[in-house]
Amino acid sequence: MPTKTSRLFVLATVGTALAVAATVAWSAGLDKRAAQIERALPGRALFALPAAAPTDVARGYLRARGRSESVLASLSVVRAGTDTNGITHLRFEQDVDGLEVYGAYFKGAVNQRGELVHAIDRLAGVSRPTPARVDAAAALQAAMARVHPAESASFRRIGAVGNVTTFDGGAFFHGAPTVTAVAVPKDDGSLARGWLVETWTARSNLLHHTLVDGDGSVLAVERRTANDSYNVFIEDPSKGPQTLVDGPAPDPSRGPSPTGWLGTGSQSTINILGNNVNAYLDTDHNNQPDKGGAAVPNGTFPTVVNLTQSPSTTNNKAVAIQNLFYLNNVVHDILYGHGFNEAAGNFQQDNFDRGGKPRDPVDAEAQDGGGTDNANFATPPDGRKPRMQMYLFTGPGQTHEVRVNSPIVTSYNAATASFGAQLDSTGVTADVVAATPADGCTAISNAVAGKIALINRGACEFGTKALNAQKAKAIGVIVANNQGGTTVIPMGPGVDGKFVKISAVMISQNDGAALAALASPNATARKLAVQPLQIDASLDADVVFHEYGHGLTWRMIGGMSGPIGGALGEGTSDVVAMLINGDDRIGEYSSSNPAGLRRAPYASYPFTYANVNGGEVHNDGEIYAAIGWRMIELFGDARRADLFRYMVQGMNFTPSSPSFENMRDGILAAVGSNTADCTLVWQAFAQFGVGAGSSAIINADSTVTTTPSFTPGACP
């Protein structure tokens, strides 16, 4: 969750178990206890009840650890499933006085001998929650003021079912906002009645869970924001031609998709529905399937792409949908085989009585009209549909320019931002002034009012730089790249981009230096009249698998937001794509760059844990992805599936809002007593500074301070 402070706790070895605690940061007023993690040493158990049900083993462990009968009575099992090693993974949540206790849970792993071998405990004490002084409507207004302060929405109460009150907020929302009464664990050990507000925007696909205290103050914000046949690109058009592939034959007795991929209802070329995903065209960005398309009565989707034409042609739209439907099913089935199944909270309409909550297939929107050069994936709780939005990317060629009018006349290639005012061919003309500080990450102190601010890339998100320039009354922003020489990239919004009203473009590192060297330059930032051919990200498996990976981590771990959790979510999503596709570069096709979207290919990656600073989640997430790629190299192609299984099942041993160390330890827990594989995992993590004794702290300003260690830990 986005937070203000962080604390790192490490406990010593006790008895037969190694006890550690997760790095968890909470806002003031909330219970600040970290999740307590215990894992059994090799050949030992934390607690055992031979021949007992796994739930009884877990309850016995909690009773032995001093949990009261009132706490035990407040627990209910919300998830239970057995992995391929015969380990039953349980998740309990807590209900007090008819209210779910926010953030309270217990995760336990019980083997076939009735032994608890791993436990994550973040349960609250039981007391009667103090009453709330504000109602659901006031809580919704408080949440909106925090997450969408520029939106003046009005709300009408629709009704209430149990603890959930639903409001009509109009077209701004993808789904009706809900306010759920919850019990809030406070830092003095008491419980208070509060509110969990869910808002999910239509246009930007921003899904927020905002915790509001009973007095109306916001305590925490969690942003949870990727015999039928198909003619598809297995990875992307740069790696090979379309291939006609068959979906799996229905087999109710086994498999991740027992009824096959394709649903039994009507299908069309631009709207394909199955048990795991509904892929459809959404060019008008109303979050509903576009009208039109040709009926497909026979389950065959053979349309051939024409990459020399716009994605908007009839055939290319059909290719986008059949490709997006195929890729979502592929990643669903692969992850299912490694442990992301119904009991783990995966995405399916029908769960076939295998556990979890049904009716939540992915809504996958191709050629979404809400943006460019990006994609996103919003993950609500189990039983509700997530949404993947796939945008068109700017193709190779120049789209924008910074034209210098004086003291010389020249033109620099530019890439635009996906936030703020979008430039037209007239553009913005003004004198250009280099900002102080040069990176624009804090308040700009020099005179940029009425000017275009020149800001260096690095240290914080693009949206933050532009917002600081806007606050200093600049009328535009030019960001100079800090790497690649002649490279420019599109700029994403980050957390602050939604507040930016001025336009922003990026120029290359070399051009930035040249512009900065000019005396009192005047320039025009504008869009070129002739634009390059766009590229459809729905044809790029890297992008689709990356977005789906966000759903995996949110469902299996939770709390994948904030400077560390957000970075780990981005890094893990890259690892998912690399484990499936087998190469170390992400999004080469969509970005029109052989090196991909990241700062460097992951083979021989140059940065380490020491470079993690909380400035930008994709950059920090690259460190975790580089660790993942190193593990892929060490395990080798022949054992990539074993590594994939360790990584997915390791999420069962990982607490919500994890640290790099928690992710590492989760994988090690899944590896178990396999000394050789444990050694490989430690080698990869230690190579990038996440070795024995490493740590990270989230500071009050949301920056991150790391203590790297390049020493591998011990293996059994």
N, C-alpha and C positions, 0 to 999 in steps of 0.2 A: 504494500500500500504506500502511496505517497506520504512521507512522514517528515518530521522536523529533526528528530534526534535518533541516535542509535546507541545500543549497548551490546558489547560482546562478552559472553560468559563462557568460561571453560571450567568444567568440574574434573576432579581427579578420578582415577580408576577406583571403583568401589566394588568389593566382592568379586563376583564373576563377570561383572559387566563394565564396559567402558562407557561412562556417562558424559555426554556433552550437551551443550545447549545451543540452539540456533541463534543467529544474529537477527534480531527483530527490532524494528524501530516503530514507535507508536507516538501519536500526538499526546499532548498533555491531557490528563483526565482519564485516559484509558488505563487499564491494567497493563503494566509495563513488563510483566514476567515474560521471559523467553520460553518458547516451547522446549520442554526437557526431553532430550533424546537419550535413550538407553539402547545399546546393542550388546548382545551376548558375545563373549569371547569364543573363539573356535571350540566346538565340542561341548559347550556349556549352554545353559538356558537361564533366562531371567526368571522364569516361573514355569512350573509344569503341573498339569492335571491330566495324567494319562487317561485316555478313553473319554475325556470330556469334550463337549462341543467347543469349538474355537471361541465363541462368545463367552462361554463360562470360564475358559482359561484367561481371557482378557480381563473379565470382571474379578477373577481371583487375584490376578496380578495387582490390579488397582486397590483391592481390599488389603492385600499384603503390604502395599506401599502407603497405607494409612488413609486412603480415600474413604470418606464417611459413607454410610448407607444412604444418606440423603443425596449425595453426589451420584452414587451408583444408580439410585432410583430415577435420577434425572436423565439418564443416558438412553439413547436408542440407536440401533444399528442402521446406518443409512447406506452403507456399501459393504459388500462381502463378495470376494471372488478368490478363486484358487489359481495360482500361476502354474507354469509348466514344470516347476520344481516341486510341486505339491505343497507350497506355502499358501496358507489362507490369509489374505490381507483384509483387515477389518477397519472400518471407520465408524466411530461413534460420534454423535453430536449431542448437545445438551439442551434440555428444555426445562425451564423453571417457571412455575406459576403460569403455565400455558404459553410461555414466550421462548423462542429460540434464543440461546445465549450467543451473542455476536462473537465470532472468532474462537469459540470454544470447541475443541475436538480432541479425540484420542484415536491414534492409528496404531494398530498392532499387527504383527506377523506371527502366525502360529504354524508350526510344522506338523507333519503327519503323526508325530509321537505325542502331540498335545503339549508342546513346549513353546512358550512365547520367546522369540529370539530377537525381536526388535520392537521398540515402543516409542511413540512420540506423544507426549502428554501436554496439552494446553487446556486443561479443564479449569473451570471456575468453581469457587466455593458457592454453596447454596444459601441464599437468604431471600426474603421477600423483596422484590424490586421496589424502590421508591417511586411514587407516581410521577408522571410527566406533567410539566406545566404548559406545554404547547401541544396542539393537536396535529393530526396528519397533514392538514393543509399548510400550517405554518412551517412544518418540517420540510415540505416540498419547496416552499418559497426560499427557505434557508439554503437548501441544497442547490437550487437554481442560481441563487446569488453567488455561490462559490464556483460552480462548474460552468455556468453559462451567464456571466454577469451582463453581457450585452444583449441578452434576449429578454424581451418584455412580454413573455407568454402569460396568458390568463388561463386559469384552470377551473374546470367544473367537475365536481365529485360525481363519479358514475355510480359507485356502490362499494360495498365491502363484503368480503368473504373471509371469515375467521379473522386473522390478524392483518389481512392485506386490504388496504383501501386503494381503489383505482380512480384515476383522474383522466379526464379528457383535456389534452393540452394542445390539440390542433395539429396542423400539418408539419410542424417542426419536428415531431417525434415519429420514430419508426413504430413504436408500440406505446400504448397508453402508459404514462408514468404510474408507478406503484409506490406506496408507502407502507412498509411492514413494521408493525410493532415488535420490538425485540428487547431483550434484557441486555444492558450494557455492563460489562465487568469493569469496575472502576479501580483506580490505583490504590484505594484504601481497603480493598477487599470486598466492598459491597457491590450490589447490583442495583441498577437504576433502569427504569423504563425509558426507552428511547425509540428511535425510528431509523430504519434502513430504507433509503430512497433510491429507487432505480429509475434512471432516465436514459433513453436510447434514442439518439437523434436520427432523423431520416436521411438528411443529406450527407453528413460527415461520418455516419455509422459510429458515433462515439457512445459507448456504453459505460455509464458511471454507476457505481454503488457508493452512495454518500451516507455516512453514519452521522446522525444528528442526535445530540443529547436531549434529555427531557426539557432543558431550558432553551432549546433552539440553537445552541452552538454546534458548529460542525466539528466533529472529532476526527474524522478520517475520510479520505476520498480514494476510492479504488477505481482506476481506469482499466476496464477489461477488454481496451481496444488494442495470420490467416488462416437363349441363342441369339442375343443381340450382337451387333457388330458396329465398329466405329473406325472411321478413317482418321487417324490421329498422328500427332508427332509424339514419339515416345519420350523425348526430352525437350527438344525445341527445333525449329527449322534450320538452325546452324549446325545441328548434329546429325541430320539425316532427313530423308523425305517422309511424307505421310505413309503410314502402314495400316493395313486393314486388320484389326484385331477383334477377337470374339470376347464377349463378356462371359463370365462363368456360368456354367449350366446350373439351374436350380437343383439343390440337393438338401432337403430339409434335415437330413441326418447329421450334417457337419458343415464346417466352413464358416468363414466370416460373413458371407452373403448367401444364406441358404435359399433364398428365393431368387437369386441372381441380382443383377444390378438394376434392370429396367422394371419399372412399375407396370401394373396391368391397365392403367387408365390410358386416356388419349395422350399422344405424344406429338410434338411438332419439331420442326427444324430449329426453332429458337426457344424451345421450352421442353426440357427432358426431365422427367420425374422418376425417381427410384426410391428404394428404401433408405439409402444412405445419403442422397443428395438430390436437390432440385436445382438444376443448372438452367438459367434463363437469361435472356437479353434484357438489359435495363438501361438503354441509351438515354431515356428521358429522366432517369434518376428519380423515379417515384417509388422505388423499392417494390415494384410489382412487375411481373413479366410483361414485356412489350407485346402489343397486339400484332397479329400477322403471323407469318411463317406458314410453311406447308405441312399438312398432316403427314405423319410417318406411321402407317398402320402395321408395318412388318418388322419393326425393331431394327431396321438397318439404316445406318447413318453414314452414307458413303461420300458425302460432298467433298469435292476437291478444292483446295485452296488456290488462290492466285495472289502470290506475294508481291506482284508488280502493281496490284490495285489496292485501293483503300480498304481498311477493315470494314468499312460501312457498306460494301457491296453485299448483295443478297447471299451469294455463296460464302463469302468470308464470314458473315455473321453466323451462318449455320456451322461452319468449321469451328468457330470460337466456342459454340455451345457443346458440340459433340466432344471437343477436346477437353473442355473444362469438366464436363460430366465424367469422362473417362479418367482424368487425372485425380479427381476427388475420390472416385471409387478405388483406384489403385492404391492411394495412400491410406484410405480406410482399411483395406484388406491387409496391407503390409503391417500397419500398426496393430491391427487386431491380432495378427499372428505373434506379435511380440508382447502382448499384454494389455493393449488399449482396447478392451472389449466392453460389453454392456455393463458388467459389474464395476468397471473402472470409470464409467461415465462417458462412453463414446457417443457417436452421433448416428442415431437410427430412428426411423419411424416406428418399426416393430422390433422389440428386443427379444422376441421368441422365448419369453419366460426364462431368460438367462441372467436376470438381475438388472440393476440400474433402472432409470426412468425412460420410457419410450417417447415417441412423438417429437424427436428433435433432430431430424436430418438437417444437413447444411443447406442453407439458401445461398447458392453461389451465383453471383450477378456478373455477367460478362459485359465488357465494353460499358461499364457503369459511367454515366454522364456526370458524376459528381467531382471528377478531378482527372488529373493526368500524372504519368510518371510515378505511380505508386500502386499499392494494394493494401487492404486491411482485412482483419478478421475479428469480429466481436463475439465473445463467448459468454452467454448467460449461464446460470446454473443448469445442472442436469435436468432434462425433461423439457427444455425450451430450446428452440431452434437458434443456432448461431448463424451469423451472416458473413459471407466472404464477398468483398467488393474488388473486382479486378478492373483496373483502368487501362486505357491505351497509353503507351509510352511514346515519347517523341522519338522519331526515327533519326537515323544518321543524317547530318547536315545541319546547317545553321538555321535557328529559329528566331533569335533575337540578336540585337547588336547594341553596343555602346559606341556611338559615333562621337568622336572628339571634334568639337567645332573650333576650339582655340586652346592654346597658342599654335597648334598644328592641326591639320585635318587628317584624321585617320579613323579606322573602324576596328573594333575588337569583337570577336565572337562572344556571345553571351548565352547563358541558360537561365530560364526564369524560375521563380519560386511557385510552388503549388498553393501558396497562401497570399493574402494581401490583394491589392488592386492588380488586375491583370492588364498588362500593357497592350495598347493597340499600335497601329502603324505610325501614329503621331507621337506617342510616347510622352516622356517627361524630360524637359530641358532645364538645366540649372548649372550653376558652378558646382564643382566637385571639391569636397573638403575631406581630408583624412581624419577619421574620428580619433578621439582620445578618451579612453584607451583604444589602442589599435584593433583589439579583438572585439570591441563593442559588447563585452559580456557583462559589464556593469554600467551604471549611469554615465552617459557621454557628457563630458565636462566642457568641451570646446564649442564654438559657435557653428552649429550645422543647421540652424533654423533657416528654412527657405532654400536649403542647399540639398545636393545629393551626397549622402555620407558614404565615404569609401572605408570599408571595414575588412579586416583580414579574417579568413576562415580559421576555425580552431577554437578549442576550449569550451564552447557552449553551443547550443542548438541555434540553427539559422533563425528560427522565429524569435528567439530571445534577442539576437543582434538587431533584427529589424524593429522589434518593439522598443528597444532602448533608443534607436534612432528616431522613431516616431515620437516618443516622449520628449525628445530634444527638439521636436518640431522640424525634423528633416522631411523633405517631400519625396524622397526616394532613397534607395540603398543599392550600392554596388559592393558585392562581396568578392574579394580577391582570393582565389584558391591558394592553398599553402603547400600544394604538392602537385606532381605530375607535369610541371612545366607548361604545357599547352592545353591541359585538360580542363574542361568545365563539366559540371554535373547539375542536374535539377536539384532544387532545394526543398526539403520537406518541412512541415510546420513545427514539429515538436510540440511541446506543451503550450507555448505562448503564441504560436502562429495564428490562432483563431482571433486574437486581439489586434492583429496588424491590419491597418487600412491602407498603408502606402505600398508602392510596388518595390520589388527587389529582384535583382539579377546577379548572376555570378559571371566573372570573367576569369581567365586563366591566371596562374601564378606569374608567368612572364609578362602578360599584359597588365596585371595589377602593379607590378614593379615599374613598368613603363609609365603608367598613368600617374602613379605616386611621384614620379620624378619630374613631372611637368609642373611649370610655374602657373598657378591659378587657372587650372583647366576648366573649360566649360564643355558640357557633353549632353547628349540626348540618349536616353535608354528607351528602346522601342522594339516592337515586334516587326519582323520582316513580312512584307506583303505576300511572299510566296513561301509556303511552309513545306518541310519534308514530309514524306509518307510516314504515317504513324505505324507503330508496332503494337500488336495485340498480346498483352501479357498472359492471356488465357492459353496461348500456345507454348508457354514457357513453364516446364515442369518445376524448375527451381523456384519460381515465384509462387506457384500454386502450393507446392509442398511446404515451402517456408510458412505461408499463411496458415495452412492446416496445422502446422506444428504449434502455433500459438494456442489453438484449441486443445491440443494434447496436453500442454503444460498447465493451462488454466484448469482443466478438468482433473488432472491427476495430482497436481501440486497445489495450485491456487496461489494468490498473492503475487502474480508475476507483473507487478508494476513498481514504480519508483526507480531510483538510480541503479540499484543492484538487481532487484527482481526483473525490472524491465530489460536490463542488459542481458540477463540470463535467458529471458524469453526470446530475445532476438537471436542470441548465439545458439540456443538449442534448436530454433527453427532452421537456421543455416545447417546445423548438423543433420537434422532430419533429411533435408534435401541432398546433402552430400552422401549420407548413408545409402540413399536410394539410387542416386545418379552416379556416384562413384568418382566425381571429380572435385577439385578444390576451389572452384570458382562459382560464384552465385550470380545468376541473372545476366549472363553474357549476351543472350539474344535480346532481352528487353532493353538493356542499357546500350546496345550497339557497341559494346566494348569487350574485346577478347579477354581482358583482365577481370571483367565482371563489375558488380556494383560496389564492392568493398574497397577499402584503402589499398589492399594488396591481396594477391592470391594467398590461400591458407598454407600451401606448401612453403616451407622456409619463411614463415610469417615473422616479421621483424619486431613486433611489439610483445610485451609481457604484462603480467599482473601489475607491475610497477606503473604502467601507463593508464590503468583504470583510475578515473578521476571524477566520475559522475557527471561529466560535461555533456555527453551525447550517448544515448543507450545503444545505438547501432555500433559506434566505435568501440565502446566498452564491451559490447557483446561479441565483437570479433575475437577478443581474447579467449572467450569460452569456446567459440567455434574453432579457433586454431588448435585448442586442446583436443577437441573432437576429431579434427582432421589428423592430428598426430596419432591418436588412438587408432584411427582407420588405417594409417600407414603401418603401425606396429602389429595390429592384428592381421593385416593382410586381407586381400579380397576374398580368400577362401573362408575366412572367419568373420566377415563383416556382419553376417546375420547374428552371430553370438554376441558381438559388441552391441548391435542394435537392441537385442533382447536385454542385455545388462542395463543399457541406458533407459529404456522404457520401464522396466521393472524396478530400476533404482528409484523411480519417482514414487513408488509405494513407500520408500524409506526416507522420503525427503519432506521436511516441514514446509508449510505455507510461508511465503515471503522468504525464500531461501537465500543463502550466501553461496559464493563459489565453493566454499568448503563443504556446505551441506550437499550440494550437487555431487561433488566428488565422493563424499562419504556414502551417499545413496547408491552410487554405482558400485562402490566397493562392497556395500552390504549385499547387493544383488550378485556380485561375483562370489561371495562367500569364501569357502576354504580353498578355492583354486589358486594356489600360490603363484603359478606362472602368469595367469591373467591378472591377478592383483598387482604383480610387479609391473606389467605393461601399463596398467591404469595409473599407478603412481608415477611411472617414468614420464608419461605424457603431461600430467598435471604439474609435476615438479619442474619440467623443462620450461614451463611458462610462468613459474613463480608461485603456483598453488600447491606447494609441497607441505611437508609436516611443519606445523607451527605458523603457517600463513594466516592472515586475517585481514578484515576490512571493516572500517567504521564509517557510517554515514554521519557527516557533520551537520551542525545546525542549519547551514546554508545549503544542504542537500549535495554538497560535494562529497567525494569519497576519498578517504585516506587508507592506503593499503600497506600491509607489511608483508612483502613477498618472502617466500622461502623456496629455494631451488633444491631442497633435500627431500628425496622420496621417503615416505613412511615405511614402517615395517609391515611385512605380509606374514600370514600364518604359515 
